[in-house]
Amino acid sequence: MLSVLANRTYRHLFAAQVIALIGTGMMTVALGLLAFRIAGAKAGAVLGTALAIKMIAYVGVAPVVSGFANYLPRRAFLVSMDLTRAAIAVALPFVNQVWQVYVLIFVLQSASAAFTPTFQATIPDVLPDEGDYTRALSLSRLAYDMESLLSPTLAAALLTLISFNWLFFGTVIGFFCSAALVLSVTIPQPPAADRMGGIYENTTRGLRIYLATPRLRGLLALNLSVAAAGAMVIVNTVVVVRGLLGGTDSNVAIALACFGGGSMAAALLLPRMLERISDRAVILPAAAALGVTLLCLASVIAVLGWGPSGSNLVWGALLLTWALLGICYSAVMTPSGRLLRRSAQPADRPAVFAAQFALSHGCWLLTYPLAGWLAIAAGVPATLLVLATIAFAGAALATRLWPRESSDVIQHHHPELPSDHPHMRGQPAAHAHSFVIDDLHPKWP
């Protein structure tokens, strides 16, 4: 897997990603403490609103920015977004009103919504070989998992020496380092696609390509499965461990580490697995397993309950469940970049990656509040059942939408696409809405 780091451009970009992620993780800790300083007992409401603002920025901004990002030098665009995020991080320690937090978070997350899909769309151009790209996807998944484990630990260690305001400046340093690393390499600039339409055509192009491609419609359903399972972990781990099992903060960290550890283990195994097994054969069973795992935990809790006699068994079942969810989560999400890469020409990749970014976070925007409010209103077992049902539904819908590839060709139906799109160009009128193309799209004109 580490062989892809021999590529200097990718090595610098990967280092930029890791450093920026660590800085962002420390900022998350600092933001919680800032909210408590400003709002006191209402800090939870402030953070919940900030999280909603983050998702709204991701869903609304990414597709719009992608419509224009392709006209700008890619390296300069990425560096400018890093510098924008650094400027916001500098300002955060000095705010003293809740509304100021909301405004700065919206600007910060809008910059992230512009940066991340463009960055993700750059990697296939840097690593054109699919095997190398698969290894890069696994490394990226490992980076996200390591950030979730290391950033809180690093922040906790630093807080023994400095006040939380200085964590924001650690974030600033991270974004500056990321910008410097991006600036240190030459980034491929995709050929500009001909754009005949206006603002609407350009800003919705990625979404139209995404929703017109069968396997990507299947990926959208899979995003819902992943969001259902992930929301249970992210929102309700502290509720289950601290509130129902009477555990400690360390127990919460152990449970989350099991989820991250499972995800990392899957990311390490996937490159070799995907050399022998198709993406579809890996992703769809993993999505269904998310529902099965949630259902099994609900059954264990229903049988054992939360009493002293069953709490140890429930604790063990929770750790196993979180680890399995991490494995399945990574098995679904890590190969998704391969599907996006296959479904767009280089000029359209930023728009398609931005569509995935927006649509996937739209699913999280639905499941985050559902997981939280349902646990309060109906209890954890009922929440597990509902989220398991959503995960099953997503997997079943993806199976229907994503055609089974018995050969190297699949059937596409793209009536919504413009005539200049690769799916449509050169096709006779009689075949404009239904024709066969190669799965990997190497023969697009």
C-alpha positions in Angstrom: 0.0 0.0 0.0 2.8 2.4 0.9 4.3 2.0 -2.6 2.2 4.9 -3.9 4.1 7.3 -1.6 7.0 6.9 -4.0 5.1 9.3 -6.2 6.4 12.7 -5.0 3.2 14.6 -6.0 0.9 12.2 -4.2 3.3 12.0 -1.2 3.1 15.8 -0.7 -0.7 15.8 -1.2 -1.2 12.9 1.3 1.0 14.7 3.8 -1.1 17.9 3.3 -4.3 15.9 3.9 -3.0 14.3 7.1 -1.7 17.6 8.6 -4.9 19.4 7.7 -7.0 16.6 9.3 -5.0 16.7 12.5 -5.5 20.4 12.7 -9.2 20.1 12.0 -9.5 17.5 14.7 -7.9 19.7 17.3 -10.2 22.6 16.2 -13.2 20.3 16.9 -12.1 19.9 20.5 -11.3 23.6 20.8 -14.7 24.5 19.3 -16.5 22.5 22.0 -14.6 24.3 24.7 -15.3 27.7 23.1 -19.0 26.9 22.9 -19.0 26.1 26.6 -17.2 29.4 27.4 -19.8 31.4 25.5 -23.0 29.4 26.1 -22.3 27.4 29.3 -25.0 24.8 29.9 -26.4 25.5 26.4 -23.1 24.5 24.7 -24.7 21.3 23.4 -27.3 23.3 21.5 -24.6 25.5 20.1 -22.6 22.6 18.9 -25.6 20.8 17.5 -26.5 23.9 15.5 -22.9 24.3 14.3 -22.9 20.7 13.1 -26.2 21.4 11.2 -24.6 24.5 9.6 -21.6 22.4 8.6 -23.8 19.9 6.8 -25.9 22.6 5.1 -22.6 24.2 3.8 -21.5 20.8 2.6 -24.7 20.1 0.8 -25.3 23.5 -0.6 -21.9 24.9 -1.4 -20.0 21.9 -2.9 -22.1 21.5 -6.2 -22.1 25.3 -6.8 -18.4 25.7 -6.3 -17.7 22.7 -8.5 -19.4 24.5 -11.4 -16.6 27.1 -11.5 -13.6 25.4 -9.9 -12.6 23.7 -13.2 -12.0 27.1 -14.8 -9.4 28.0 -12.1 -5.9 26.8 -11.7 -6.3 23.8 -9.4 -3.3 24.3 -7.3 -4.0 28.0 -6.7 -7.6 27.1 -5.8 -6.7 24.5 -3.3 -4.1 26.8 -1.7 -6.6 29.7 -1.5 -9.1 27.4 0.3 -6.5 26.4 2.8 -5.6 30.0 3.5 -9.3 30.9 3.9 -9.7 28.2 6.5 -6.6 29.3 8.3 -7.9 32.9 8.4 -11.2 31.7 10.0 -9.3 29.6 12.5 -7.3 32.7 13.5 -10.5 34.6 14.2 -12.4 31.9 16.2 -10.6 32.4 19.5 -11.6 36.1 19.6 -15.4 35.6 19.2 -17.7 36.2 22.1 -21.2 35.8 20.6 -22.9 32.7 19.5 -23.9 34.2 16.1 -20.3 34.9 15.4 -19.5 31.3 15.9 -22.2 30.3 13.4 -21.1 32.8 10.7 -17.4 31.7 11.0 -18.3 28.0 11.0 -20.4 28.5 7.8 -17.5 30.2 6.0 -15.0 27.7 7.3 -17.1 24.7 6.2 -17.9 26.3 2.9 -14.2 26.5 2.2 -13.9 22.9 3.2 -16.8 22.0 0.9 -14.9 23.7 -2.0 -11.5 22.2 -1.1 -12.3 18.5 -0.3 -14.1 17.4 -3.6 -11.5 19.3 -5.7 -8.7 17.6 -3.7 -10.3 14.2 -4.1 -10.8 14.7 -7.8 -7.1 15.5 -8.2 -5.8 12.1 -6.9 -7.0 10.1 -10.0 -5.1 12.5 -12.2 -2.0 12.1 -10.1 -2.3 8.3 -9.9 -3.9 7.2 -13.2 -3.2 3.5 -12.6 -6.3 2.0 -10.9 -4.3 -0.2 -8.6 -2.3 2.8 -7.3 -5.5 4.8 -6.9 -7.1 2.0 -4.9 -4.1 2.0 -2.5 -4.4 5.8 -2.3 -8.1 5.4 -1.3 -7.1 3.0 1.5 -4.4 5.4 2.7 -7.0 8.2 2.7 -9.4 6.1 4.8 -6.6 5.3 7.2 -5.8 9.0 7.5 -9.4 9.8 8.5 -9.5 7.0 11.0 -6.1 7.9 12.5 -7.3 11.5 12.8 -10.3 10.4 14.8 -8.1 8.5 17.2 -5.0 10.8 17.4 -6.4 14.3 17.3 -8.4 14.1 20.6 -5.4 12.5 22.3 -3.1 15.1 21.0 -5.5 17.9 22.0 -5.9 16.4 25.5 -2.1 16.3 25.9 -1.7 19.9 24.8 -4.4 21.1 27.1 -2.3 20.1 30.0 0.2 22.7 28.9 -1.8 25.5 27.1 -5.3 27.0 27.1 -7.8 25.7 24.5 -7.5 29.0 22.5 -4.0 27.9 21.4 -5.5 24.8 19.8 -7.0 27.1 17.1 -3.5 28.3 16.3 -2.4 24.7 15.9 -5.2 24.4 13.3 -3.8 27.5 11.6 -0.4 25.9 11.4 -1.9 22.8 10.0 -3.7 24.7 7.2 -0.5 26.7 6.4 1.5 23.5 6.2 -1.2 21.9 3.9 -1.1 25.0 1.6 2.8 24.9 1.5 2.8 21.2 0.6 0.2 21.7 -2.2 2.2 24.6 -3.5 5.4 22.5 -3.6 4.2 20.2 -6.3 2.8 20.5 -9.8 -0.8 19.4 -9.9 -2.3 18.1 -13.2 -4.9 20.4 -14.6 -7.7 18.5 -16.4 -8.6 19.7 -19.9 -11.4 22.2 -19.7 -14.7 20.8 -20.8 -16.8 22.8 -23.3 -19.6 24.5 -21.4 -22.4 25.7 -23.6 -25.0 26.3 -20.8 -25.3 29.0 -18.2 -24.8 29.0 -14.4 -27.5 26.5 -13.8 -26.1 24.1 -16.4 -22.6 24.3 -15.0 -23.5 24.1 -11.3 -25.8 21.2 -11.7 -23.7 19.2 -14.2 -22.1 17.0 -11.5 -25.5 16.2 -10.0 -27.0 15.4 -13.4 -24.1 13.1 -14.4 -24.3 11.4 -10.9 -28.0 10.8 -11.0 -28.0 9.7 -14.6 -25.4 6.9 -14.0 -26.8 3.6 -12.6 -23.9 2.6 -10.4 -23.8 6.1 -8.9 -27.5 6.1 -8.2 -26.7 2.8 -6.3 -23.9 4.6 -4.5 -26.4 7.2 -3.3 -28.5 4.5 -1.7 -25.3 3.1 -0.2 -24.5 6.5 1.3 -27.8 6.2 3.2 -26.9 2.8 4.6 -23.5 4.1 5.8 -25.0 7.3 7.3 -27.6 5.2 9.2 -24.9 3.0 10.8 -22.4 5.8 11.3 -24.9 8.1 12.9 -25.7 5.5 15.5 -22.0 5.3 16.4 -21.2 9.0 16.3 -24.4 10.3 18.0 -25.3 7.6 20.5 -22.0 6.0 21.7 -21.8 8.4 24.6 -25.5 7.9 25.4 -25.1 4.1 25.6 -21.8 4.0 27.3 -22.2 6.8 29.8 -25.9 7.0 30.3 -27.1 3.4 30.0 -24.1 1.3 30.9 -22.6 3.7 33.5 -19.2 3.8 31.8 -16.5 6.4 31.9 -15.0 8.8 29.4 -12.3 6.2 28.8 -15.0 3.7 27.9 -16.4 6.0 25.4 -13.0 6.4 23.8 -12.5 2.6 23.8 -15.8 2.1 22.0 -15.0 4.7 19.3 -11.5 3.3 19.0 -13.1 -0.1 18.1 -15.1 1.5 15.3 -12.0 3.3 14.0 -9.8 0.2 14.4 -12.3 -1.9 12.4 -12.3 0.7 9.6 -8.6 0.8 9.5 -8.3 -3.0 9.4 -10.7 -3.1 6.4 -8.8 -0.3 4.6 -5.6 -2.3 4.9 -7.1 -5.4 3.4 -9.1 -3.8 0.6 -6.4 -3.1 -2.0 -5.5 -6.8 -2.4 -9.2 -7.9 -2.1 -10.3 -5.5 -4.9 -7.6 -7.0 -7.2 -9.5 -10.3 -7.1 -13.1 -9.3 -6.4 -15.3 -6.7 -8.1 -16.3 -3.5 -6.3 -19.9 -4.6 -6.4 -19.2 -8.0 -4.7 -17.5 -6.2 -1.8 -19.7 -3.1 -1.3 -23.2 -4.5 -1.5 -22.7 -7.4 1.1 -20.9 -4.9 3.4 -23.8 -2.5 3.2 -26.3 -5.3 4.0 -24.0 -6.4 6.9 -24.4 -2.9 8.4 -28.1 -3.6 8.9 -27.5 -7.2 10.2 -25.0 -5.9 12.8 -27.3 -3.2 14.1 -30.1 -5.7 14.3 -28.0 -8.2 16.2 -27.1 -5.6 18.8 -30.8 -4.6 19.2 -31.6 -8.3 19.9 -28.8 -8.6 22.5 -30.0 -5.5 24.3 -33.6 -6.7 24.2 -32.7 -10.0 25.7 -30.1 -8.9 28.3 -31.4 -5.4 29.2 -29.3 -2.7 30.9 -29.3 -4.2 34.4 -26.1 -5.2 36.3 -26.3 -8.8 35.2 -26.4 -8.0 31.6 -24.3 -4.8 31.4 -20.9 -6.6 30.9 -22.3 -8.8 28.1 -23.9 -5.7 26.5 -20.6 -3.9 26.8 -18.8 -6.7 25.0 -21.5 -6.9 22.4 -21.2 -3.1 21.8 -17.5 -3.3 21.3 -17.8 -6.1 18.8 -20.7 -4.4 17.0 -18.7 -1.1 16.7 -15.7 -3.0 15.3 -17.8 -4.8 12.7 -19.6 -1.6 11.8 -16.2 0.0 11.2 -15.1 -2.8 8.9 -18.3 -2.7 6.9 -18.3 1.2 6.8 -14.8 1.2 5.3 -15.7 -1.7 2.9 -18.5 0.5 1.5 -16.8 3.9 1.5 -13.2 3.2 0.5 -14.0 1.8 -3.0 -16.5 4.5 -3.7 -13.8 6.7 -5.2 -13.2 4.0 -7.8 -16.8 4.2 -8.9 -16.7 8.0 -9.2 -13.4 7.8 -11.2 -14.9 5.4 -13.7 -18.0 7.5 -14.2 -16.6 10.8 -15.4 -14.0 12.2 -17.7 -11.1 14.1 -16.0 -12.8 17.4 -16.8 -16.0 16.3 -15.1 -14.4 14.7 -12.1 -14.5 17.7 -9.7 -18.2 18.1 -10.4 -18.9 14.4 -9.9 -16.9 14.2 -6.7 -18.6 17.4 -5.5 -22.0 15.7 -6.1 -21.0 12.7 -4.1 -19.7 15.0 -1.3 -23.0 16.9 -1.2 -25.4 14.0 -1.6 -23.5 11.8 1.0 -23.6 14.6 3.6 -27.3 15.1 2.8 -27.8 11.6 4.0 -25.9 12.4 7.2 -28.0 15.5 7.6 -31.1 13.2 7.7 -29.6 10.4 10.0 -27.8 12.6 12.6 -31.0 14.1 14.1 -33.0 10.9 13.6 -30.4 8.9 15.6 -30.4 11.5 18.4 -34.1 12.3 18.8 -35.2 8.7 18.3 -32.9 7.5 21.0 -34.5 10.0 23.4 -38.1 9.4 22.3 -38.1 5.6 21.8 -35.0 4.2 23.3 -31.8 2.7 21.9 -33.2 -0.7 20.9 -35.9 1.0 18.8 -33.3 3.3 17.3 -31.2 0.4 16.3 -34.1 -1.3 14.6 -35.0 1.8 12.7 -31.5 2.5 11.6 -31.0 -1.2 10.7 -34.1 -0.9 8.5 -32.7 2.1 6.7 -29.4 0.4 6.2 -31.2 -2.7 4.7 -33.3 -0.4 2.5 -30.2 1.4 1.2 -28.5 -1.9 0.4 -31.6 -3.4 -1.3 -32.1 -0.2 -3.4 -28.4 -0.2 -4.4 -28.7 -3.8 -5.5 -31.6 -2.9 -7.8 -30.1 0.4 -9.1 -26.5 -0.9 -9.7 -26.6 -3.4 -12.6 -24.9 -6.7 -12.1 -21.8 -6.7 -14.3 -21.7 -10.2 -15.9 -19.2 -8.8 -18.5 -17.2 -5.7 -19.1 -20.2 -3.7 -20.3 -23.2 -2.3 -18.6 -26.4 -0.7 -19.7 -26.7 3.1 -19.2 -29.7 5.3 -19.6 -28.9 9.0 -19.7 -31.8 11.1 -21.1 -30.9 13.9 -18.7 -27.4 14.6 -20.0 -26.4 17.2 -22.5 -25.5 16.0 -26.0 -21.8 16.9 -25.5 -21.4 14.5 -22.5 -19.2 11.5 -23.2 -22.2 9.2 -22.6 -24.0 11.0 -25.4 -21.4 12.2 -27.8 -21.4 10.5 -31.1 -24.5 8.4 -30.4 -27.1 8.2 -33.1 -30.5 9.6 -32.2 -32.1 6.1 -32.0 -29.6 5.2 -29.2 -29.5 8.5 -27.4 -31.3 7.2 -24.3 -30.0 3.6 -24.2 -26.7 2.3 -25.2 -23.9 0.1 -23.9 -20.5 1.5 -22.9 -17.4 0.0 -21.3 -17.6 -0.2 -17.5 -14.3 1.6 -17.1 -15.1 4.1 -19.8 -11.7 3.9 -21.7 -13.3 4.3 -25.1 -15.0 7.6 -24.4 -14.2 10.1 -27.1 
